[in-house]
């Protein structure tokens, strides 16, 4: 089995603009803390080019992405707490 570093993100499509609002999900992040979440806006073309396995009709969901995909979306990956999962 090969181990790949992945992180979990959540996304929702803005019904007015069609853009995706993408948020880094951090399990250790308390919702009422003063820390700010990493949240970015991604154009639909770039979103589906970087994450081609996502259904184009999807409006909102959570998915696991690699660090390369997260950097491609626009996240600052040097500050991300890492999760390692085994991918067969």
N, C-alpha and C positions, 0 to 999 in steps of 0.2 A: 504494500500500500504506500502511496505517495502522500506526503503531508504538504499542504498548502496553507499559507496564511490568508485567512479570510476575515472580513468584518461584516456586520449586519447593518443594512441601511433600510430606511422606510421612505416610501415616496407616495406622493399624491399629485394628481394632475389638476391644475387650476382650470376650472371650466370656462373662465372668461378669456384667458390668454392662451391656453393650451400648453403652457410650459409646465415642467415638473418641479415641484418643491421636494428636495431630497434632504433627509436628515440622518445623521450618523446616530445609530442606536448604541448607547453605552449603558450596560446593565448596572454599573457602579454609580451611575449618575442619579442622584436623588432629584425628583421632579421639582421640589421647592428650594433647591440650592441656588446660590448666586452665580454658579458657573454657567457659562453660555454654551449651548449646543452648537455643533457645526451644522449649519443649514445652508444649502445653496439652491439656486434656481438654474435649471438646465433646459436648454431648448430640446424639443422632441426629437429632432433629427440626430443630435449628438447623443441623446439618451439611448435611443434604440441602436445606434451604431456601436456604442460602447457595451451595451447590454442586449445583444441580439436575441437571447433566449426568452426575453420577456414578451408576452402577448401584447400586441399593439392596441388591443381593446381594453387592456387593464387600466383601471383608474387609480387604484391605491393598493399597496401591498408592502410586505417586507421581504427582502432577499439578502442572500450572502453574496458578497463580491470579493474579488481579489484586491490586493493593494494596488496593482497596476490599473484595474478598472476604477477604483476609488480616486486615484490620482488623475485619471483621464476625465472623470466627471468634474473634478475641481476641488476635491477635499485636500486639506493639508495633512498628508499621511505621516509626517514625522511626529505628530502629537497624538496619534491614534493608539489606544491600548490594543494590543494584538490578541487575536483569538486564533488558535491553530486547530484545524480540523483535518481528519483523515479523509481523503477522497480516493475512492477506488477507481 
